[in-house]
């Protein structure tokens, strides 16, 4: 079995590298929702000029997509007020039908396997391409904050995409480490952010409905 890499330590090493730069490097951060962006933004913004990429056509249905996007904007207003962070958002057009063409062959797979890995890479690659075309210095994704997502796989995808887009460094991360997941939860509750009940795609939508029904019946 391959030894797991401590990507949290690798993130600290990068921060140490850039600490004496005269100007904050520009970082494009792929974000899937507000709650997952909480701690990563407080971790990154003191060191980087951060822009968020919201390119999540995987989310189903469209009402859920817009709800998550609106919660992200809500969070950014709070972080501007409370921390002084100025974070812009780049939105890609929503196109769930075409997005799912690459995922459909794996629709019956359980969550956290090949279908999900393809979905991670599609969104990260699109965002990485934008970062390369628009002069960013670094790219990262908030997805490593989630307990349901494999941080080893996400960072390996990032390493692969860095070879494809070598002008933009990949910022390694495991945002859940060092109590990041706990801080994110506290921030979500403090800012009263909508906490979704499923990952986002139509293949996990029924799982979300089931969770909602179970909550309502408690």
Secondary structure, 3 states (H helix, E strand, C coil): CCCCCCHHHHHHHHHHHHCCCCCCEEEEEECCCCHHHHHHHHHHCCCEEEEEEECCCCCCCHHHHHHHHHHHHHHHHHHHHHHCCCCEEEECCCCHHHHHHHCHHHCCCCCCCHHHHHHHHHHHHHHHHHHHHCCCCEEEEHHHHCCCCCHHHHHHHHHHHHHHCCCCEECCCCCCCCCHHHHHHHHHHHCCCCCCCCCCCCCCHHHHHHHHHHHHCC
